[in-house]
C-alpha cells in the first residue's frame, strides 16, 4: 500500500504539468476524462441515520388517552430507553485514560483515505485522546517538508515525532494504557495486528481500484476530503484513478491475488473466525487488533467494495459493534 501511494504520488506530480479547463458535470465527461487519463497512464507506464421518528409510535398510541396515562406512558418509555442506553454503554464504552497521562498536544499528519492513518485515528478515538489533523497534499507534501520522514501517518505528541502506524500505537499505548498487563491474550493480539499489516491492507487496493468506476468513486472521496486546489482535484481524480487502477493490477500480481473480491471476503471471514463467537477479539471490549482491523476498513466501508464485503460476509455485526465502541471522533475541529 505504501509503495503504491509512492508510485501514485510520482504520477500525480508529473500530471500536474497539464491543467484541465473543463468541468466534470456529466457522466459522459467523467468517462472521457478518465479515458484520457488511462491512455496517458499506459503511454507513460504510470502507474445519519435519523432518529426523530423513534418516539412517534408511542405518542400515537396515547392519542385520546388521559394526561395521567400519557405521562406515565412517556415516563415508562424514557426509563426503558435510558436503561437500554446504559446497558449499551456498559458493553461498548470508550476507554479514556487517566487525565494525568493524556497528552496535551497531539497532531496527526495524514491522508484522509489512508488505511494506516485511519488505524491511528481509531486508536485515538477509542481512547478519547483529543487530536488535531493536518491533511497532507499528496502532490506537494508541503505540510511535512519539515520532517525527514516523508510518509504518513506522522503523529506529533507534545512535540515528539512518532512514525509508522503500528509503532505509533505501541509507543502511545505504553504511555496511556497504564493498566495493560502481559496476558496470554497478548500473543493473539500481536498475531492479528501483524496479520492486518502483512495481509489485510494488501487486499484493499486491488478492491478499491478494481475497475474504473470504483477507482473514480474512491478518488471522489479522496478529493472531497483532501487538501487540494480546484485544478489539483480534477487532476488527482482522473489521473489518480487511472494510475491506481494500474498499480492495483501490479499489487494483485505481487501478492498472488487472482480474484480481489474473493480475497477480501476471505479476509473478512478469517477475521470473524478469529473472533470465535466473541463480541471482540479482546472479549467484552476491543483490543488493539480490533482497532487495527476496524481502522483499515473504515475508509472503504461505504465504498462499493466495503458494501459488498458487508453484504457477502459475516463481518457486518462486528463492524457495527466497533462503530458503537469507538464512538464519536475525538478530533478537534479547526
N, C-alpha and C positions, 0 to 999 in steps of 0.2 A: 504493500500500500504506500509506504513512504517513497519507494523507488518510483512508483507510478506517479505520485504527486510531483516528484522532481522532474520527471520527463515532461509532464504536462506543463509545469511552470516554464520550462525551456521553450516549449512550443508556443505558450501564451506570449512570452517576451518577443519572439520573432513576429508573431501575428499582430502585435500592436502597431507595427510599422504601417499596416493598412487600416484606414478608418472606413467605417460604414456610414453612408449618408442616407440610408433608407430605414424605414420603421418596420417593426415586426407586428403588424396588425391583423394579418390574416394567416390562415393555415398554409395557403399556397406560398406566402412569403417565407414562413418558417422553413418549409421544406426546400425552397430554392436556396436560401442562405445556408442551410445545413449541407445541401449538395455541393455548394461551392467550397464549404469548409472541408467536407470529406474529400473532395478532389484535391484540394491543397494539401491535405494530410498525406494522401497517397503519394503525390508527386514529390513531397519533401520528406517522406519517411518519418513524419512526426507521430510522433507517436500520440366547540364548547357546549361542551354539552350544556343544554339549557335545563334548569331545574325549577322554572317558575310555575309549572303546572303541577308540581308534586302534591300540593295540598288541595287542589281544586276538587278531586273526588270526595274528599272528606267534607268540604264546605257544602257541596251539592247535596250530600246525604243528609245534612242537617236543615235543609230548607224547609220552612214551615214548622220547625220544632220550637220549643220554648227557649228563652235565653239561657235558662239554667242548664238545659240539656246541651245546648250548643257550647256553653262554656266548659262543661265537664268533658264533652267530646273532644274539643280542641286541646284542652289541657292533657287529656289522655294521649292524643297523637303526639303532642310536643314531648311528653315524657318518654314515649316509645322511641321517637326519633333520637332524642338525647341519649337514651340508653344504648341504642344501636351504634350511634357515633362513638360513644365511649368504648364499647367493645372493640370497634374497628380500630380506634386509636391505640388500644392496648396491644393489639396484634401488630399493627403496621406503623407505629410511631417512629419518628426520626430519632436519631441518637446524638443530640448536640453534646459536645464535650464540655467539661467544666469551664466556666468563663476565664479562669486564670491561664488556661493553655490555648485559648483561641487566639490565632494570630491577629494582629491589629490592622495589617495592610496586606491584602492578597490581590494580585493582579494576574490574570490569565491572558497570555498572548495566544491566539487561536485562529483556526478556520472554522466557521460555523458548522460545516458538514463533516469535519474530520472525525473519524471514529475514535482516535486516540485522545483528542481534545474532549470529546463527549464522555469518554471514560473518566477523565479527571473531573469533569463537571458533575457527573453522577456521584462521585465521592464527596465533593464539596457540598452538593445539595443535600445528600443524605445526612451528613454530619452538621448541616446547617451552618457552614462557615461562610460568612459574607465575602464576596469577591467581586472585583471589577473585571470587565472584559475589554481587551483591545483586539479588534478584528484586524488581522494581518492581511494586507493586499498580496495575493499570491503572485502577482506580476512583478511588483517592485520590491516587496518585502521591506519597505522603508521603515515600518514600525519596529522591526527587530535588527536594524542595521547596527545598533549599539552592541549587539551580542555576537560573540564568536560562534555561538550555536545557531545555525541557520534553518532549523526545523521548528515545527510546532508539535505539541504544546511546549511553551515556556511558562513556568509559574514563578512569579516573584513573591516571596513570603517574607515580609518585614525586611526587604532589601536583599534577601538571599535568593540567588537564581537556582531553580530546580528544573531539570530537563528529563525528557523521556517519561512517558505516561506511567509506566509501572514503577519506575524509580521515584517519581514524584509522589505517588500514592504511598509507597513504602516509607519514604522519609517523612512525609507529613503525618502519616499514620502513627509512626513511632513517637511523634511529638504530642499528638492529641488523643490517641486511644489509650488512655492511661490504665484501663482495667484489662486490656487484652493480655492474656497469658498463653503460654505454649500449651496446646492440647493436641490430642490425636487428630482432631479435625483440621489442624493447620496443614497437614500434608495433603489432604483432599483439596483444601482451598488453594494451595500453591499449585497443585496439578492442574486445576481448571483455569486458574489465571494464566498459566503458561499455554494452555490449550487456546485461550482467547487470542493471545499474541501470535502463536505459531500456526494456528489453523483458521479460526473463525474469521479473523479480519481479512484473510486472503481469499475467502469465499465471497466477500461483499462486493468488491469492484466488478468482477465479471457479471454479477447480477444487476448492480445499479446501472451499468453501461452495457447491458446485454444487447440492446438494439438502439437504433437512432431515436426512437420515440422515448424510451426510458432514459437515454443519455440526456436528451433535451429536458425531460421532466426533472432530472437531478440538477442540471445546471440552472433551471428556473429557480430552484430552491437556493442554490449556492449564490447566485447573483442577487436574489432578493434579500439575503441576509448578510452578504459580504460588503466589504468596503471598496466600492467601485464607482468610478465616474460613469456617465451615460455611455460614452464610447467604449469604455472597458467592459461594461455589462454586455453590450452587443457582441464585442469581440470574444469575450470569455465564454458567453453562452454557446455560440456556434462553433468557434474554433476549439473551445474546450471540450464540447460534447464530441466533436469529431476525433480529437486527439485521444480522449479517454476511451472512446469506442475501440480504437485500435490497441491502446495499451491494455485494455481488459482482455482482448484476444491473446495478447502475449502472456498475460498473467495466467490465463487458462492453461496454456502450454507449460508454463513454468511449474505450476502446481498440479499438473496432470488432471485437470478438471475437464471432463467430457460434456457433462450436462450441468450447467451452472445452477439452474433452479433445483435440480435434484440434489446437488451438493449442499445447497442452502437448507433444503428440507431435512436432509440427513443430519446436518449440523444441529439444527433446531431439535430434532428428535433425540440426538445424542445428549444434548443438554437436559431435556426433560427426563430421559432415562437416568441421568446422573442424580436428579433430584430424588428419585426413588420414593415418590409419594409425599415428600416433604413440601411445605409451602415454599421454602427457600433452601438453597444448598446449606446455608447456615442454620437451618432448623426453623425456629419460630420467627427469626428475623434475618435479613440479608447479611451475608458476609462479603468480603472483598471480591470473591469470584462472582457472586450475584451482581454486584455493582459493575464489574468489568463487562460481563455479558450484556447487561442492560444498557450500559453506556455506549458500547459499539453498535448496538442495534437501534438505539434511539434515533439516529439520523435517517434511517431507512424505513422506520416503522410505518409511516403514512405515505411512502412512495409505493409504486406498483409492486416492487419486489417485496417490501415489507407486508403489504396487504396479502399478497399471495402466500407468504410464509405463514401468516396467522391463519389463513383460510385452510391451508393444506397440512398443517401440523398441529401438535397439541400445546404449542408454546404460549398461546394467547392468554390462558388463565394466569400463568406465572408472570407474564409481562404486565398484565393488569394489576396483579398484586404488587409488583415492583413500582409501577406508577403511583400506587397509593402509598407505598412505604417511602419512596424518595420524596414525594410531595412537591410542593411549590419550590421553584428555584430560589436559592439564597443569593443570587446575583444582584448586585447593587446597580440599579439603572442609572445611566449617566444623566 
